[in-house]
Every structure is written in structure tokens, then in C-alpha cells.
Amino acid sequence: MEPLIDIRDLRIRARTTEGHEIEIVKGVSFSVRRGEVMGLIGESGSGKTTIALATMGYARYGCRIAGGTIRIGETEVTRLDGKGLQQLRGRKVAYIAQSAAASFNPSRPIMAQVIESALIHGLMGEAAAHEKAIGLFRAMAIPQPETIGNRYPHQVSGGQLQRLMAAMALITDPDVVIFDEPTTALDVTTQIEVLKAFKEAIRDRNTTGIYVTHDLAVIAQIADSITVLRHGEVQEIATTPQLISNPAHEYSRKLLAAAEPALRPSPVTGEASVPLLRVSGMSAGYGLVGPDGMPAVPVLRDIELTLGRGRALGVIGESGCGKSTLARVVAGLTPASRGTVTLDGVDLAPGIAGRSREQLREIQLVFQMADTALNPKVPIDEIIGRPLTFFFGMKGAERDRRVRELLDLTHLPASVRDRLPGDLSGGQKQRVNFARALAAQPKLLLCDEVTSALDTVVAAAILDLMAELRRELGLTTMFISHDIKTIRAICDDIMVLYSGRVVETMPAAALETGHHHPYAGLLLGSVPALRTDWLETTPAASLQAQGVPPALSSAGCAFFPRCTRAEPGLCDTAVPPLRPLPGGIEAACFRLGAD
Amino acid sequence: MSSTTISARRGPMAILARTGRMIMPAIVLFWLAMAFFGYWVAPYDPAGIQDADLFEGMSRKFWLGTDYFGRDMLSRILAGARYTVGISLMATSLAVASGVLLGLAASAIGGLFDAAVSRFLDALISIPSKMFGLVLVAAFGASIPVLVLTLAVIYLPGCYRINRSVAVNVAALDFVAVARARGESTLYIMIREILPNMVGPVLADFGLRFIYVVLLLSSLSFLGLGVQPPQADWGSLVRENMPGLPYGAPAVIMPAIAIASLTIAVNLTIDSLFGRHARDGVR
């Protein structure tokens, strides 16, 4: 059978700021048969989105399609003029972008935007388009399909918006749909719903698709075959089961290995170790603090945690659950409004101003975005050297020597010393970030999503570095992430936050086994596994965890509105306390152990 | 293959754009030089009455004609650059320097200090600038120091606003949080962490602010409240030669052209210096 999409020797060139051209897609060829989905996978800069956009005859600003052919059905896309492209886009080829929130016009109701392309192409009348849109909403399992179209984009959740955007793409019955990382910006518990909706829609409509992502486990659920890209070149094209079970190319094997981070052996053994950090009864947030010690916008409530010396604690939760605020409270950047933070037996003042220089030195923060965590105007030498001067009064040759040692420790070449952060790669910047924190010789290292902005292969190297640092320096670390796989790889203990409260603590070993808090269970079950039938078989997919925005109410369990095991009259009236369960797990749920 | 880009680079628009990029900075540099050396470069004594008619047209002897006393117009414009450019430069430097300092402090200290300074300067901004200038000059007399201070005070709130908003954005970045968590002093954070990341916007603001100051100074002088005779800046030159208008004398239009050439050149220079970089930075 003749393939529906046939891309031959596609070359795309981009103009650099200096004015010369470089080739960013270097002769890529692949084809997709009707009704199949081709996954494009690769790290950032591999050209995957550029190729996907070229399928619509579109090259981003400063780029142009320099050679090759793109055939969709009978149409040769590269030969189309402006008018031909207009008829192609939205009609024959539709596009679903990564950030639905940025792709919807905030000032128009959703329905008008969903049916717009059908009206522009004159495919149907407005009434018929409405009808069809509602049918699509229903197929996408969007709640209240009849009325949701009257709402504005900010009135629906991120996961719903992403599905609404898919409905927008499908309304013209396009031959080809391009999915550009449509679930990357979503929490895992939301991602699973969106993936399920996409998969059903693709199957029911026999849609041909190109699915762009960096996440191998996600693409394994949707794609029939996968093209592995690197630096604008195809490394391997294989069917999904074949790629997952038996990758041919070395780079594919690397990607696979990085998708399931190996467990880094922990240097600490046994349960009992002297507590280094203790947080008790801590609440924090933003705005004016009321008479009861609660701020106007509370983010964290009644946090209790103990972190043993040399241990690594992983803090996990979805966006907005307060995990980054926890690190800021411990570092003193966001003063706690209630409760205490104790380091090494000494109570710390809530704010930075009240802490001694020595206390500040003992806790160091490593931020997520290395781009913003390093001052772009300051050379690496000075970035790492400043804490040395500030805390230890080091100068001249002594400081120089120490900077070299730190670069060595973080596996950076000494030549980066007089460069600016902008000259370094993402992974190198994150290493500088670590080197700066280590320069202060901290007792406690707070790592806030340190691998989230990195490509999987680079992130794996950073995880190796962290494990090495723990082993060699005996560092105590708090590792904050939304990604349970990275946490499992390097942490001894895990704490699950939901809506500003601790809902569960457990040893990392208890992650796969044991009974969990319903939210922790949902979170664990929502992480895509690297097998093609995961989406059909995971129990989390059947949990009706609709995207109700968590409200931080003081009465009742915060997870109550989303919980499948909730018992009205019990769970919505009192806050469940943390209670011990078998396997070292402590969970805040009335229903656990009750049945 | 790359034919499109080559032709685009050689097209008439591109040549125009490229020569434009050269000419505009040249005009700015020329007027800057005149502010310092104009008095000595002038072919005649700017204050000396020449052997000529009043409001004479352009001639080989008097390139830009003569004014209402029969003085050489070219010499008067070149000498006037000292006042127009000099006063504006001083006033702008003062306004931008204090604006940067206050903006930095507001962003680094925040809280009540930020609110107090912001609201106070907002109140200043609500007074129409020409009215405010008129009142201040009328109250303190039209000496050059008073003019500089008046212009600086009028443009300080605008400078503060822009610099504060830039500084607040930088102060929200993680590397500032790291410095805070290290226990660095507010002054260190202001000068070493935030300020280096503001240089582009500050310089761009300086240039644009300078234009406004030139225009306001010229209008004040035109109204007779600016630079006082016998000294004359370009605004005063327009004013004192107004009677020449019916005779079509170049003496009226030439100082106005000088003002226009300076402001337009500064504006376009700033655009070409920072416009492109800023766009690249935003992506």
C-alpha cells in the first residue's frame, strides 16, 4: 500500500544570528501509512519539531526548507504556494501544540475557536460544526460536553484544554494530525487521561499521525513505529515493539537506558541515623500573616519531616503542591509563618536576616533552571569563587585552586573558568550550579527539579554525579521533583505532597509494594511504563481522577474531590493524620487500613 | 539555493538600511563633538554682528544665512549645541542615574520602601511636564543649574519606572535568590547581581530619555523660560528669529532642523544598537 505521508531527503536550513546558514535537518526520510502513527523522538535540538512543522509546509522564522520532498497523499507540500498551503493547513494537516494554554485565544469562548477551522474552510455550517464539536468533546471524555464550549480557556483545566485542542484539530477530519509534545507540560495524573483520549480518538477515526516527544514511555503507548532522531539525522526507524525490546542503534539503546533510570546505590544503610534536618508543624505561604499564624495564601500546612544525616529525601507532587516552597522555607527564602525548622539540633530563624552566616552556609540550594540560576553576566570562575570568598575569605591562588577542585569534582574542564554561563551547555550549567553549592561545603543540599529541564541522557549523567557526591562527601540531600523515576533512582526516602500537605512518607523500597495513599497510588500508577500495553493495563487509567483544581481547604482531606475511595461525612470533615502502615509507610488517609 | 538571501542583502532597501546604520551614529557623534568644540569650530564669532543684512538668505559667505541682528546663523547653531546637547546630557545623566539607583533599591529591598518610592514618583508623573517645568523655572529663575535640575526631576519618575520594572524582573531570577540565600548584602545584590543584567535596557532608555529632554528644553527655551540671552540654545534660536518667518529666512528653520536631526539620529541609533539584540534575547 502506498504510504500517506512520504518524506524524502528533507533538508532544513536555519540562519544564525551571524548571518550564515547551518543545516538543522540533514536529509531525513521516512514514510507513514494511512491509519498509523509515527513517533519522532530525540533530545532538544534533534530537529523533531522542525520536521513535524515542515509536514505542514511551515518553517519557523529564520528557517527554510532547503531540499527534499514532502508528499501527503497526492499533494507535494514543498511545491505549494501560499494559497495551496492555506488549503492544506487545518484542513488536510492539523497541529496540536505543546502548550494549549498559549494556543487558545484567552478572549474568545472555546467553541468559537474549536469550530473556526471548519468555518474557514467552508466545510459545514455553524450549527453542524457545533454538533460535530460536541461529539468530539464526548469522544475525548471531556466533562460537560454540551456546555464546555461556552466557557473561556482560563475556565477549564490544562488537561481539558489539551483535549479541546485535539477536538479543534480533528473537526475538519484531517488526513494527518501532528502532535507536538501535547502532554509534556501536564502532570502525570493528567497526562494519562489525555493520552487515553488521544489514543481512542486516533483508533476510532483511523487517524494518521506524527507524534513528537522526548518521552519514550509516552510514545510507546501511541505510536506504531518510531523514528529516532539526533542532530537532525535519523538514527533508527523501527516498529515500536521492536525498538523497545531490541533497539538496533547505539543511541536508541542510550535513550532506552535513560528512560528508566537505574537505581543508584545509596551510601547509607540501615534506618537509624542521626536526624540532621527536622521540620515540625510548619506552615508557609504568601501574603499577610493572620492572627492564627496562617498567611493569606497558604501553600504549605502542618509539614512534619525528619531527614537523617547522609540520607536523601525525595519530595514529590504535582505542580502547585508546594514542593518548591518547601525548599525555599528550609533555605529561609520564604519565611515559615508557623512551626520550626531545626538543623543539627539548632532552631533556625524563619528568615535569612535572622540566620547566622554559618547557618546559611550549611544549607545550599540548587535550582531547576540552570539558565536563570547562574548570572549570565558573571564568568564561571566568579560564580563558583564568590561563595569561597564570602564564607571562607579565600582569595587569589588559594581560591583559584579550590575552584579548580570543584570543577574537577563536578567533572567540568578547567577551561570553562573564564567563560560566561551562556557559552555552556545545559548539562554543564547544571554542573556549575552544583559546584557553586558545594563551594560552601554545605551539610544539606536542596535540589529543586535539577534534572527536569535536561534531556534524559544528560539528566542521567547529572543523577550519576549526585550519587557520586553523596558517596564521596556524605551529603544530606532533599531532592524535589515531579518525576518519580528520578526520585526513585537516587533517594532513600520519599515524601508525597498534595495540595500543601504531606499525604504519605515511605522508604524508597516500599514504592512498588505496599498500600499507598490513594493519591500516591494514582501518582505511581500514572507514570508511563516502557511497554506498549501500559495504557490499557494500568489501573490508574481507570481511576476517574478528573481535573478538579485542588483547593487548599482546612476542613477535610484535600484529595477528597478526586478520591475514588472517599467517604462523604468522614473524609470531607476532618484532616486525616499520618498513620503508620506496614512496610514503613505512613499515610494520611482514614480509609487505609480500615478495609 | 542561497540566491534569495544574497539578493536580499544587495537589494536597494538593504543598502539604504546599512548606510542608515552608518549615517545616524555619525550625526549623533557630530553633534556631540559640536557640544564640546562648536564654539571654536564656528567660522565667525557667534555673538559678533557681521557685515550683513538682517535675515539674509544662504550664501557662500554665510552658509545658513544671518539672524535678526545680522549674526552668522551657522556659528550660532554650532555654538548653541553646547547648551542644547550639554544641558540635556547632564539632565538625562542625572535622571537616569537616580532612576537606576532608586529602581535597583526598590527591587532589591521591596516591600514598603518600594511602595513608598513608587507611589511618590507616580504622583510626580501625574503633573504635566511642561507645566511643572514652567512653575519650577518661574519660581527659581532660569539659570542653567536650575534648568538641569528641573529637567532631571521631570524625567526621573519615567526613568525610575522603566528601571524598576527591569530590575524587578531580574531580581525574580533564581541567581538572585541564590545570592540572598547566601546572605549577601542588599548593596552587593543590587550592584553585582542585578545591575549588570540591566545595562542594555538602561542605555536604550538613556538615549530615548535624552530625546525627550532635548525637546522639552527646546520648548522651554522657545517659550522664553529656558536658556537666557545672550546665551542661546536651539530653542532660543528659533524663538528669537521668529520675526524672520515672513521673509522666508533660513534662520528660523535651521535651528529646528538641528533639533530634528539630533533627536531622529539618536532615536535611530538606539534602535539599531538595541532593537535587534533585544528581539534576539526574547526569541
Interface residues (C-beta under 8 A of the other chain):
Chain A: R15 T17 E21 A66 R328 A331 G332 L333 I352 R355 R357 L360 R361 I363 Q364 L365 F367 Q368 M369 T372 A373 L374 N375 P376 K377 V378 R386 P387 F390 F391 R436 A440
Chain B: M1 S2 T5 L173 D174 F175 A177 V178 R180 A181 R182 G183 E184 R192 E193 P196 N197 D280
